[in-house]
Amino acid sequence: MFYKIVVAILKFLVFIAFDLKVHNADRINNTEGGLIACGNHISLIDPVILAVASKRQIHYMGKKELFDNKIIGYLFKKLGAFPVDREGISLSAIKTSLSVLKNKEVLGIFPEGTRVSQYDENNAKPGIALIANKSKAGIMPFYIKGPYKFRGKIEIFFGEEKDYFENFEGRAGTEVYTEIGKQILKDIYSLGDR
């Protein structure tokens, strides 16, 4: 309930501040079960855009520094967000991610780990592919573009849900996860070429 109220307020604010166009919203809204929504990260407002573009609740993985302030950290947790340590392997974040997906909810991740202005396959991290493999959840790429300025046109494009391990056999390690991470990034950025 708290999440829905906050998202309703954010929708109103986004409507005032930006000219938002959502492409293929049905792809995320008509899904059921655990899903990983992966997208590019150009602004601190990106999580808000994804939240207002989807009817399903998004559970975000956010850098642990965002949770240092007790009040802000409490609010983020009430909204379904949880911290991740970007310096190494964050086992607690992986466990929480798997729990979200097991409960048939949506996990929102910006796989590059920080805000970036352009595509670079070397920004791919293995963690997202590891989570997808362990949870058996599909990944839906999305791409946000546009200037975050008052009344600027912001567009979010949702791609098709995909199983990146569909044709994979054997045991996956860091190298495989990194390669799949690169494919995920490629699919995300290809949505922006439209």
ABEGO torsion letter per residue (X at the ends): XAAAAAAAAAAAAAAAABBBBBBGAAAAAABBEBBBBBBBBABAAAAAAAAAABABBBBBBBBAAAAABAAAAAAAAAAGBBBBBAABBBAAAAAAAAAAAAAGBBBBBBAAGBBBABBBAAABBAAAAAAAAAAGBBBBBBBBBEBBBBGBBBBBBBBBBBBAAAABBEBBBAAAAAAAAAAAAAAAAAAAAX
